[in-house]
Amino acid sequence: MKNKICLLLSLAAIGSLQAQEIPSVVKNQFMVNVLVPGFVYEHGFDTKNTLYSEVSVGVGYRSNDFSGERWDFYPVINEQFRHYYNLEKRAKKGKVTSHNSGGYYALTGSYVFQSIATKNDYYSKTIPSLTVGPVWGFERTYSRKFNLGLNLGLGVNIDKYDTEVVPILNFSLGWVLGK
């Protein structure tokens, strides 16, 4: 009887050690994006799901024979509900999972505001629009908290003139702030 109790206690201890090793997303993470200047906050709801919120400034350039060269500068808000699907697999292979380094599926919504520079002849007005759709992506955080992210998918873009199906492609370079 004593041996059975020791065996049960040993199995319970091993099970709890394994449960502690399951990788999880970070509860609160701040990042700075330098490629498209902006700030990111990612909030973890449970072990695999986060809400990714980004505020940035988009830059666009156009050139044609009729209006010449034009630049756009416009604020963008991007929200994504992410599900990280491969954290355990990465951890078993000895790969990094810290700072949400893994693959994910997400539902994304991006709102592009009207241009903020409209008084100069070299600037043009961006039409406000909303893009919504599913994406697949990955995020990696390397030494010194250097962060790389990519997501792509297909979505619907809606503005005051048109509704159309568009590709979604986001690439980010930046740094994780804090721990």
Contacts in CASP RR format, 6 or more apart in sequence:
PFRMAT RR
TARGET T0000
AUTHOR 0000-0000-0000
METHOD contacts of the structure
MODEL  1
MKNKICLLLSLAAIGSLQAQEIPSVVKNQFMVNVLVPGFVYEHGFDTKNT
LYSEVSVGVGYRSNDFSGERWDFYPVINEQFRHYYNLEKRAKKGKVTSHN
SGGYYALTGSYVFQSIATKNDYYSKTIPSLTVGPVWGFERTYSRKFNLGL
NLGLGVNIDKYDTEVVPILNFSLGWVLGK
21 91 0 8 1.000
22 47 0 8 1.000
22 88 0 8 1.000
22 91 0 8 1.000
23 47 0 8 1.000
23 87 0 8 1.000
23 88 0 8 1.000
23 90 0 8 1.000
23 91 0 8 1.000
23 97 0 8 1.000
24 46 0 8 1.000
24 47 0 8 1.000
24 48 0 8 1.000
24 87 0 8 1.000
25 42 0 8 1.000
25 44 0 8 1.000
25 46 0 8 1.000
25 47 0 8 1.000
25 48 0 8 1.000
25 49 0 8 1.000
25 50 0 8 1.000
25 84 0 8 1.000
25 87 0 8 1.000
25 100 0 8 1.000
26 42 0 8 1.000
26 44 0 8 1.000
26 98 0 8 1.000
26 99 0 8 1.000
26 100 0 8 1.000
27 43 0 8 1.000
27 44 0 8 1.000
28 41 0 8 1.000
28 42 0 8 1.000
28 43 0 8 1.000
28 44 0 8 1.000
29 40 0 8 1.000
29 41 0 8 1.000
29 42 0 8 1.000
29 43 0 8 1.000
29 99 0 8 1.000
29 100 0 8 1.000
29 176 0 8 1.000
30 39 0 8 1.000
30 40 0 8 1.000
30 41 0 8 1.000
30 176 0 8 1.000
30 177 0 8 1.000
30 178 0 8 1.000
31 39 0 8 1.000
31 40 0 8 1.000
31 41 0 8 1.000
31 42 0 8 1.000
31 147 0 8 1.000
31 174 0 8 1.000
31 175 0 8 1.000
31 176 0 8 1.000
31 177 0 8 1.000
32 38 0 8 1.000
32 39 0 8 1.000
32 40 0 8 1.000
32 174 0 8 1.000
32 175 0 8 1.000
32 177 0 8 1.000
33 39 0 8 1.000
33 40 0 8 1.000
33 54 0 8 1.000
33 56 0 8 1.000
33 172 0 8 1.000
33 173 0 8 1.000
33 174 0 8 1.000
34 173 0 8 1.000
34 174 0 8 1.000
34 175 0 8 1.000
35 171 0 8 1.000
35 172 0 8 1.000
35 173 0 8 1.000
35 174 0 8 1.000
36 56 0 8 1.000
36 57 0 8 1.000
36 58 0 8 1.000
36 59 0 8 1.000
36 76 0 8 1.000
36 172 0 8 1.000
37 56 0 8 1.000
37 57 0 8 1.000
37 58 0 8 1.000
38 54 0 8 1.000
38 55 0 8 1.000
38 56 0 8 1.000
38 57 0 8 1.000
39 54 0 8 1.000
39 55 0 8 1.000
39 56 0 8 1.000
40 52 0 8 1.000
40 53 0 8 1.000
40 54 0 8 1.000
40 172 0 8 1.000
41 52 0 8 1.000
41 53 0 8 1.000
41 54 0 8 1.000
42 50 0 8 1.000
42 51 0 8 1.000
42 52 0 8 1.000
42 53 0 8 1.000
42 82 0 8 1.000
42 100 0 8 1.000
43 50 0 8 1.000
43 51 0 8 1.000
43 53 0 8 1.000
44 50 0 8 1.000
44 51 0 8 1.000
45 51 0 8 1.000
47 87 0 8 1.000
48 83 0 8 1.000
48 84 0 8 1.000
48 85 0 8 1.000
48 87 0 8 1.000
49 81 0 8 1.000
49 82 0 8 1.000
49 83 0 8 1.000
49 84 0 8 1.000
50 81 0 8 1.000
50 82 0 8 1.000
50 84 0 8 1.000
50 100 0 8 1.000
51 79 0 8 1.000
51 80 0 8 1.000
51 81 0 8 1.000
51 82 0 8 1.000
52 78 0 8 1.000
52 79 0 8 1.000
52 80 0 8 1.000
52 81 0 8 1.000
52 82 0 8 1.000
52 106 0 8 1.000
53 77 0 8 1.000
53 78 0 8 1.000
53 79 0 8 1.000
54 76 0 8 1.000
54 77 0 8 1.000
54 78 0 8 1.000
54 79 0 8 1.000
55 75 0 8 1.000
55 76 0 8 1.000
55 77 0 8 1.000
56 75 0 8 1.000
56 76 0 8 1.000
56 78 0 8 1.000
57 73 0 8 1.000
57 74 0 8 1.000
57 75 0 8 1.000
57 76 0 8 1.000
57 116 0 8 1.000
58 72 0 8 1.000
58 73 0 8 1.000
58 74 0 8 1.000
58 75 0 8 1.000
58 76 0 8 1.000
58 112 0 8 1.000
59 71 0 8 1.000
59 72 0 8 1.000
59 73 0 8 1.000
60 71 0 8 1.000
60 72 0 8 1.000
60 73 0 8 1.000
61 69 0 8 1.000
61 70 0 8 1.000
61 71 0 8 1.000
61 72 0 8 1.000
62 69 0 8 1.000
62 70 0 8 1.000
62 71 0 8 1.000
62 72 0 8 1.000
62 124 0 8 1.000
63 69 0 8 1.000
63 70 0 8 1.000
67 124 0 8 1.000
69 122 0 8 1.000
70 122 0 8 1.000
70 123 0 8 1.000
70 124 0 8 1.000
71 117 0 8 1.000
71 122 0 8 1.000
71 123 0 8 1.000
71 124 0 8 1.000
72 115 0 8 1.000
72 123 0 8 1.000
72 124 0 8 1.000
72 125 0 8 1.000
72 126 0 8 1.000
73 115 0 8 1.000
73 116 0 8 1.000
73 117 0 8 1.000
73 123 0 8 1.000
74 112 0 8 1.000
74 113 0 8 1.000
74 114 0 8 1.000
74 115 0 8 1.000
74 116 0 8 1.000
74 126 0 8 1.000
75 112 0 8 1.000
75 113 0 8 1.000
75 116 0 8 1.000
76 110 0 8 1.000
76 111 0 8 1.000
76 112 0 8 1.000
76 113 0 8 1.000
77 110 0 8 1.000
77 111 0 8 1.000
77 113 0 8 1.000
78 108 0 8 1.000
78 109 0 8 1.000
78 110 0 8 1.000
78 111 0 8 1.000
78 170 0 8 1.000
79 108 0 8 1.000
79 109 0 8 1.000
79 110 0 8 1.000
80 106 0 8 1.000
80 107 0 8 1.000
80 108 0 8 1.000
80 109 0 8 1.000
80 135 0 8 1.000
80 151 0 8 1.000
81 106 0 8 1.000
81 107 0 8 1.000
82 104 0 8 1.000
82 105 0 8 1.000
82 106 0 8 1.000
83 104 0 8 1.000
83 105 0 8 1.000
83 106 0 8 1.000
84 100 0 8 1.000
84 102 0 8 1.000
84 103 0 8 1.000
84 104 0 8 1.000
85 103 0 8 1.000
85 104 0 8 1.000
85 105 0 8 1.000
86 102 0 8 1.000
86 103 0 8 1.000
87 97 0 8 1.000
87 102 0 8 1.000
90 96 0 8 1.000
90 97 0 8 1.000
90 101 0 8 1.000
90 102 0 8 1.000
91 97 0 8 1.000
95 101 0 8 1.000
96 140 0 8 1.000
96 141 0 8 1.000
96 142 0 8 1.000
98 141 0 8 1.000
99 139 0 8 1.000
99 141 0 8 1.000
99 145 0 8 1.000
99 147 0 8 1.000
99 176 0 8 1.000
100 139 0 8 1.000
100 141 0 8 1.000
101 139 0 8 1.000
101 140 0 8 1.000
101 141 0 8 1.000
102 138 0 8 1.000
102 139 0 8 1.000
102 140 0 8 1.000
103 136 0 8 1.000
103 137 0 8 1.000
103 138 0 8 1.000
103 139 0 8 1.000
104 136 0 8 1.000
104 137 0 8 1.000
104 138 0 8 1.000
104 139 0 8 1.000
104 151 0 8 1.000
105 134 0 8 1.000
105 135 0 8 1.000
105 136 0 8 1.000
105 137 0 8 1.000
106 134 0 8 1.000
106 135 0 8 1.000
106 136 0 8 1.000
106 137 0 8 1.000
106 151 0 8 1.000
107 132 0 8 1.000
107 133 0 8 1.000
107 134 0 8 1.000
107 135 0 8 1.000
108 131 0 8 1.000
108 132 0 8 1.000
108 133 0 8 1.000
108 134 0 8 1.000
108 135 0 8 1.000
108 151 0 8 1.000
108 168 0 8 1.000
108 170 0 8 1.000
109 130 0 8 1.000
109 131 0 8 1.000
109 132 0 8 1.000
109 133 0 8 1.000
110 130 0 8 1.000
110 131 0 8 1.000
110 132 0 8 1.000
110 168 0 8 1.000
111 128 0 8 1.000
111 129 0 8 1.000
111 130 0 8 1.000
112 126 0 8 1.000
112 128 0 8 1.000
112 129 0 8 1.000
112 130 0 8 1.000
112 131 0 8 1.000
113 126 0 8 1.000
113 128 0 8 1.000
114 125 0 8 1.000
114 126 0 8 1.000
114 127 0 8 1.000
114 128 0 8 1.000
115 123 0 8 1.000
115 124 0 8 1.000
115 125 0 8 1.000
115 126 0 8 1.000
117 123 0 8 1.000
118 124 0 8 1.000
118 125 0 8 1.000
127 159 0 8 1.000
127 160 0 8 1.000
127 161 0 8 1.000
128 159 0 8 1.000
128 160 0 8 1.000
129 157 0 8 1.000
129 158 0 8 1.000
129 159 0 8 1.000
130 157 0 8 1.000
130 158 0 8 1.000
130 159 0 8 1.000
131 155 0 8 1.000
131 156 0 8 1.000
131 157 0 8 1.000
131 158 0 8 1.000
131 166 0 8 1.000
131 168 0 8 1.000
132 155 0 8 1.000
132 156 0 8 1.000
132 158 0 8 1.000
133 153 0 8 1.000
133 154 0 8 1.000
133 155 0 8 1.000
133 156 0 8 1.000
133 168 0 8 1.000
134 153 0 8 1.000
134 154 0 8 1.000
134 155 0 8 1.000
135 151 0 8 1.000
135 152 0 8 1.000
135 153 0 8 1.000
135 168 0 8 1.000
135 170 0 8 1.000
136 151 0 8 1.000
136 152 0 8 1.000
136 153 0 8 1.000
137 149 0 8 1.000
137 150 0 8 1.000
137 151 0 8 1.000
137 152 0 8 1.000
138 149 0 8 1.000
138 150 0 8 1.000
138 151 0 8 1.000
139 147 0 8 1.000
139 148 0 8 1.000
139 149 0 8 1.000
140 147 0 8 1.000
140 148 0 8 1.000
140 149 0 8 1.000
141 147 0 8 1.000
141 148 0 8 1.000
141 176 0 8 1.000
142 148 0 8 1.000
144 175 0 8 1.000
145 175 0 8 1.000
145 176 0 8 1.000
145 177 0 8 1.000
145 178 0 8 1.000
146 173 0 8 1.000
146 174 0 8 1.000
146 175 0 8 1.000
147 172 0 8 1.000
147 173 0 8 1.000
147 174 0 8 1.000
147 175 0 8 1.000
147 176 0 8 1.000
148 172 0 8 1.000
148 173 0 8 1.000
148 174 0 8 1.000
149 170 0 8 1.000
149 171 0 8 1.000
149 172 0 8 1.000
149 173 0 8 1.000
150 170 0 8 1.000
150 171 0 8 1.000
150 172 0 8 1.000
151 168 0 8 1.000
151 169 0 8 1.000
151 170 0 8 1.000
152 167 0 8 1.000
152 168 0 8 1.000
152 169 0 8 1.000
152 170 0 8 1.000
153 167 0 8 1.000
153 168 0 8 1.000
153 169 0 8 1.000
154 165 0 8 1.000
154 166 0 8 1.000
154 167 0 8 1.000
154 168 0 8 1.000
155 165 0 8 1.000
155 166 0 8 1.000
155 167 0 8 1.000
155 168 0 8 1.000
156 163 0 8 1.000
156 164 0 8 1.000
156 165 0 8 1.000
156 166 0 8 1.000
157 163 0 8 1.000
157 164 0 8 1.000
157 165 0 8 1.000
157 166 0 8 1.000
END
